[in-house]
């Protein structure tokens, strides 16, 4: 459980979630963390990730990866200032849409690919990889923690078409219990609090 929820306001004050493709997104949990301090992770966390063959990046990304290893539930963190209109919308891509993923590659999307969007644009390929346009930076102060459940067949098809198989997509392909989403999001928040990297909002 989370120790305290003393972030400014409630999660719903910051972001709303709309799922337009419920067939391929069965659950979407978003939590807000304020007063974020992005830095190197503590050595114990870096060490555990490296033992699992993962490269430490920063404390927020490392915690989402660590909890993915613990729970088998992929998670993602967005910088809220890059989520326009305070909206998360889960819907399909526009055919031929161009999107730059975190690995700095420009991808051409197809209409059957599930995307995470804000009020104006796409910010992640659902279940595969986030976008370069909403990544966690050193000056990030408020984040959205995403913990969602996506259809494994859809994620497998998308990852294959994009030639982009990731730690997240590999897990979604196998099928994950939708009930894990909330527990995993709460665990991420708990660890962020534990290392003093931010304050968790209610809800």
C-alpha positions in Angstrom: 0.0 0.0 0.0 1.0 3.6 -0.5 2.3 5.2 2.7 0.8 8.7 2.2 -1.1 10.4 -0.6 -0.1 14.0 0.0 0.4 15.2 -3.6 -1.5 18.4 -4.6 -5.1 17.5 -5.2 -6.5 14.3 -6.8 -5.4 12.4 -9.9 -8.7 13.4 -11.6 -7.8 17.1 -11.2 -4.9 16.5 -13.6 -6.0 14.0 -16.2 -9.1 12.2 -17.6 -9.0 8.9 -19.4 -11.2 7.9 -22.3 -11.0 4.4 -23.9 -12.4 4.5 -27.5 -11.2 0.9 -28.2 -12.5 -1.2 -25.3 -11.9 -4.4 -27.3 -8.2 -4.0 -27.1 -7.9 -2.0 -23.8 -9.7 -3.7 -21.0 -8.5 -1.5 -18.2 -6.5 1.7 -17.8 -5.2 3.0 -14.5 -3.6 6.4 -14.3 -2.0 7.8 -11.1 -0.5 11.3 -10.6 2.8 12.0 -8.8 3.8 15.6 -8.1 7.1 17.2 -6.9 9.0 14.7 -8.8 12.8 14.7 -8.5 14.4 12.9 -11.5 17.8 11.6 -10.7 20.0 8.5 -10.7 18.3 5.5 -8.9 19.7 4.2 -5.6 22.4 1.6 -6.2 20.2 -1.3 -4.9 17.7 -0.6 -7.7 20.3 -0.1 -10.4 21.9 -3.4 -9.4 18.7 -5.4 -9.5 17.9 -4.1 -13.0 21.3 -4.9 -14.3 21.1 -8.4 -12.9 17.9 -8.8 -14.9 19.7 -7.5 -18.1 18.1 -4.0 -18.1 20.0 -0.7 -18.3 19.3 1.9 -15.6 18.0 5.2 -17.0 16.7 7.4 -14.2 14.8 6.7 -10.9 11.3 7.0 -12.4 11.8 4.8 -15.5 13.9 2.4 -13.4 11.0 2.0 -10.8 8.5 1.3 -13.6 10.9 -1.4 -15.1 11.5 -2.9 -11.6 7.8 -3.3 -10.9 7.3 -4.8 -14.4 9.9 -7.4 -13.4 8.2 -8.0 -10.0 4.5 -8.1 -11.2 4.8 -9.0 -14.9 2.7 -5.8 -15.6 4.3 -3.3 -17.9 4.0 0.4 -16.8 4.9 3.7 -18.4 5.4 7.2 -17.0 4.5 10.4 -19.0 5.6 13.9 -18.3 2.2 15.7 -17.7 3.4 18.9 -19.3 3.7 17.0 -22.6 0.1 15.5 -22.2 -1.9 18.2 -23.9 -5.4 19.1 -22.7 -5.0 16.9 -19.6 -6.5 14.0 -21.6 -5.4 10.4 -22.2 -7.3 8.8 -25.1 -6.9 5.2 -26.0 -7.8 4.7 -29.7 -6.5 3.4 -33.0 -3.9 5.2 -35.1 -4.7 7.0 -38.3 -3.5 4.9 -41.3 -0.2 6.3 -42.5 0.4 8.4 -39.3 4.0 9.0 -38.5 5.2 8.6 -34.9 8.6 8.9 -33.3 9.2 6.3 -30.6 11.6 6.6 -27.6 14.3 5.0 -29.6 14.2 8.0 -31.9 12.9 6.0 -34.9 10.1 7.4 -37.0 7.4 4.7 -37.4 4.6 4.6 -40.0 1.4 3.4 -38.3 -1.5 1.4 -39.5 -5.2 1.7 -38.6 -5.3 -1.4 -36.5 -2.5 -0.2 -34.1 -3.7 0.9 -30.7 -2.3 4.2 -29.6 -2.2 6.3 -26.4 -3.1 9.9 -27.4 -3.6 13.2 -25.7 -6.1 15.9 -26.8 -4.0 16.7 -29.9 -1.6 13.9 -30.8 -0.3 10.4 -30.2 2.1 9.9 -27.3 2.7 6.2 -27.2 2.2 2.9 -29.1 0.0 1.1 -26.6 1.8 -1.8 -25.0 4.9 -1.4 -27.1 6.8 1.8 -26.6 6.3 5.4 -25.5 6.9 8.4 -27.7 9.9 10.7 -27.7 7.4 13.6 -27.3 6.4 12.7 -23.7 9.5 11.1 -22.1 10.7 11.8 -18.6 13.3 14.6 -18.6 15.6 16.0 -15.8 13.2 18.9 -15.4 10.0 16.8 -15.2 8.0 17.8 -12.1 4.6 16.0 -12.4 4.1 12.6 -14.0 1.3 10.3 -15.0 1.9 6.6 -14.2 0.1 4.4 -16.7 -0.8 0.8 -15.8 -3.1 -0.7 -18.5 -4.3 -4.0 -19.9 -4.1 -4.5 -23.6 -5.2 -7.3 -25.9 -2.2 -9.6 -26.4 -3.0 -10.5 -30.0 -3.3 -6.8 -31.0 0.0 -6.0 -29.3 1.8 -8.9 -30.9 0.6 -7.8 -34.4 1.6 -4.2 -33.8 5.1 -5.1 -32.5 5.6 -7.5 -35.4 4.5 -4.9 -38.1 6.7 -2.2 -36.5 9.7 -4.6 -36.0 9.7 -3.4 -32.4 9.5 -6.2 -29.8 10.0 -4.8 -26.3 10.0 -6.0 -22.7 6.5 -4.6 -22.5 5.1 -6.1 -25.7 6.6 -9.6 -24.9 4.6 -9.6 -21.6 1.3 -8.3 -23.1 1.5 -11.0 -25.9 1.3 -13.7 -23.3 -1.8 -12.2 -21.7 -2.0 -10.5 -18.3 -4.7 -10.4 -15.6 -6.5 -7.0 -15.8 -6.7 -7.0 -12.0 -2.9 -6.4 -11.8 -3.1 -2.9 -13.2 -4.1 -1.1 -10.0 -1.8 -3.1 -7.7 1.2 -2.5 -10.0 0.5 1.3 -10.2 0.3 1.5 -6.4 3.6 -0.4 -6.1 5.3 2.1 -8.4 3.9 5.0 -6.3 5.0 3.3 -3.1 8.6 3.0 -4.3 8.6 6.6 -5.6 7.7 7.7 -2.1 10.1 5.3 -0.5 13.1 6.8 -2.3 11.8 10.4 -1.9 11.3 10.9 -5.6 7.8 12.4 -5.5 4.4 12.8 -3.8 1.5 10.7 -4.8 -2.0 12.2 -5.4 -5.1 10.4 -4.2 -7.3 8.5 -6.6 
